[in-house]
Amino acid sequence: MFNASRKSVMDGVRPQFLTRFENMVREMLSHHPFYKGDCIPTIIAERVSTEMNGGAVVKDIIRNHWTQVCFEHKISTPIPSKPRYGMPRDEDVVTTTRFQVTAKSAFIEASYVEVDEDGRNMGSEVRLFSVQRPKLSNEDDDDDDDDEGTS
């Protein structure tokens, strides 16, 4: 049931959500306060999934004790086809993207995987960006206390 016209609809829909995901993750990494003990990927994925009306957030521990949190985003799009008398209308195309936020040793990585209508990966993981882990808010407070008594 998967053909080229359905893939072209998916390829037309997906980029706008990739940009939105990337912008939201970057925004959280630069403006959200993270504290010692927080699971940064979980906080980011839960917030982004909620705002994008995504699915449930799934947390996994992958190689080298890295934490990967992912959620699936689905959008249904009608196929632009000519109506044919007496024929059923074509089913809508469901574009599914599995968004992932991974905490590696010193970096946070945002990536995605294209998923077909049957739930299988259509390709390999595509990395959007990788940035250094944000400094934790608890660490900022400790630095300020040292300077107060030295006048």
C-alpha positions in Angstrom: 0.0 0.0 0.0 3.1 2.2 0.0 3.8 4.0 -3.3 5.6 7.0 -4.6 2.7 9.5 -4.4 2.2 8.7 -0.7 5.9 9.1 -0.1 5.9 12.5 -1.9 3.0 13.7 0.4 5.1 12.5 3.4 8.2 14.3 2.2 6.1 17.5 1.7 4.6 17.5 5.2 7.6 16.4 7.3 10.1 19.4 6.9 7.8 21.9 8.7 7.7 19.6 11.8 11.4 19.0 11.7 12.1 22.7 11.8 9.6 23.1 14.7 11.2 20.3 16.7 14.7 21.6 16.2 13.7 25.2 17.2 11.9 24.0 20.3 14.8 21.8 21.5 17.3 24.6 20.9 15.0 27.1 22.7 14.8 24.8 25.8 18.5 24.1 25.8 19.3 27.8 25.9 16.5 29.1 28.1 15.2 26.4 30.4 16.9 26.0 33.8 18.1 22.4 34.4 19.1 21.2 37.9 21.4 18.5 39.2 19.5 15.2 39.0 17.3 16.3 36.1 17.0 14.0 33.1 17.5 16.7 30.4 16.3 14.6 27.4 13.1 13.5 29.3 12.2 17.1 30.2 12.8 18.3 26.7 10.9 15.4 25.0 7.9 15.7 27.3 7.6 19.4 26.7 8.1 19.2 22.9 5.8 16.2 22.6 3.0 18.0 24.5 3.4 21.2 22.3 3.5 19.2 19.0 0.6 16.9 20.1 3.0 13.9 19.8 2.6 10.5 21.3 3.9 9.0 24.5 7.5 9.6 25.5 9.7 6.5 25.8 13.0 6.5 27.6 15.8 4.0 26.9 19.3 3.5 28.1 21.4 2.8 25.0 25.1 2.1 24.5 27.7 3.6 26.9 24.9 4.5 29.4 23.5 7.2 27.2 19.9 8.2 27.7 17.7 8.4 24.7 14.1 9.7 24.9 11.8 9.5 21.9 8.2 10.2 20.8 6.3 9.6 17.6 4.6 12.5 15.8 1.8 11.6 13.4 0.0 13.9 11.0 -2.8 12.8 8.6 -2.9 14.4 5.1 -5.5 13.7 2.4 -4.1 12.6 -1.0 -4.9 15.1 -3.7 -6.6 12.9 -6.2 -9.3 13.3 -8.8 -12.7 11.9 -7.6 -13.8 8.9 -9.5 -17.5 8.0 -9.7 -18.3 4.8 -7.8 -14.8 4.4 -6.4 -13.9 4.8 -2.8 -11.8 7.8 -1.8 -8.1 7.1 -1.2 -7.1 6.8 2.4 -5.3 9.7 4.0 -1.5 9.6 4.2 -0.2 9.3 7.8 3.2 10.8 8.1 5.0 9.5 11.2 8.3 10.8 12.5 10.1 9.5 15.5 11.8 12.4 17.2 14.7 11.6 19.6 16.7 13.5 22.2 19.8 11.8 23.4 22.1 12.7 26.3 25.6 11.5 25.5 28.7 12.0 27.7 29.1 15.7 27.3 26.5 16.4 24.5 22.8 16.6 23.8 21.8 15.4 20.4 18.5 15.9 18.5 17.7 13.5 15.7 14.8 11.8 14.0 13.9 8.7 12.1 11.3 8.5 9.2 8.7 5.8 9.9 6.4 4.3 7.3 2.7 3.7 7.7 3.3 0.3 9.0 5.6 1.5 11.8 8.9 0.4 10.2 11.9 2.6 9.9 12.2 4.0 6.4 15.9 4.9 6.8 18.6 5.5 9.3 18.6 8.0 12.1 19.2 11.6 10.9 21.0 13.9 13.3 19.7 17.5 13.3 22.3 18.9 15.7 24.5 18.2 18.7 25.4 20.7 21.4 27.3 20.7 24.6 25.2 19.9 27.7 23.8 23.0 29.3 25.3 24.1 32.6 23.1 23.1 35.5 21.5 25.9 37.5 22.9 24.5 40.8 26.4 25.0 39.5 25.7 28.7 38.8 24.6 29.4 42.4 27.8 27.9 43.9 30.0 30.3 41.9 28.3 33.4 43.1 28.7 32.5 46.9 32.5 32.6 46.7 32.7 36.2 45.7 30.5 37.8 48.4 33.0 37.8 51.4 36.1 39.2 49.6 35.6 43.0 49.8 
